[in-house]
Amino acid sequence: MIKILVNGASGRMGRAMASKILLENDMEIVAAVDVKGAGADIGISTGNPATGVLVEDNLEAAIKRTNPEVMLDFTNPQAVMKNIRTALSNGVACVVGTTGLSESDLKEADDLARANKTPIFVASNFAISAVLMMRFAAEAVKYMPNFEIVETHDSHKLDAPSGTAMTTAKMMCANREVFSQESPNSFELLPGCRGGDYQGARIHSIRVPGVISLQDCIFGAPGQLLTIRAESTNAECFYPGVAMALRKVLELEGLTFGLDKLL
């Protein structure tokens, strides 16, 4: 049995992933942590029978008491690095779905993982469709280098652009020359309306209620347009990727980034 601590257990993603983990024969939730919802039984809060595992608000105390093997983190960009430091320093492997990590954050996580001989896996998106979208877009940009990314998430998402959009842009720009796609005489009547500039390509972030995740990679060339879209309509689509990472993370070393590394 893989002993798992779910961090962010009262959030939408934490509850959705916990509800699936509780049905597995080779995984066990030994602790649930969140700054909200302390005292709730993780089973009842996810629509399952009571488990006796109650949500608590002190990560380090939960780790020391229950000795989990893996921390699954779906919290927020402000808390995730503190959580990673706490877990790795206590010898707990990490599977992180929280986005908003910078390059320096990832470097620190890798250093911590190696220093503590405890692996960490990070993915900007756990949906197989998103992984394929990124891979297809990175191939398409070799032949159609003019592109823009439009990503849409629920209005509660804190970071922009999304981790998926940034990962996609980095993969695409690795396969093309850096150049500006803007007309030299273009201007914005409303500052920021053209989106963020990443190596000459634009990324647009939309935040509206009622959306899980949607991303379009739009390519243009004379007389033609190509759109590669990935859409997640419910949180369940992320679980197969999360389960794969939970089962494989203990076999890894240092930091591993991206679900494609496990496929």
Secondary structure by P-SEA (a helix, b strand, c coil): cbbbbbcccccaaaaaaaaaaaacccccccccccccccccccccccccccccbbbbccaaaaaaaccccbbbbccccccaaaaaaaaaaacbbbbcccccccaaaaaaaaaaaaaacbbbbbbccccaaaaaaaaaaaaaaaccccbbbbbbbcccccccccaaaaaaaaaaaaacccccccccccccccccccccccccbbbbbbbbccccbbbbbccccccbbbbbbbbbcccccaaaaaaaaaacccccccccccccccc
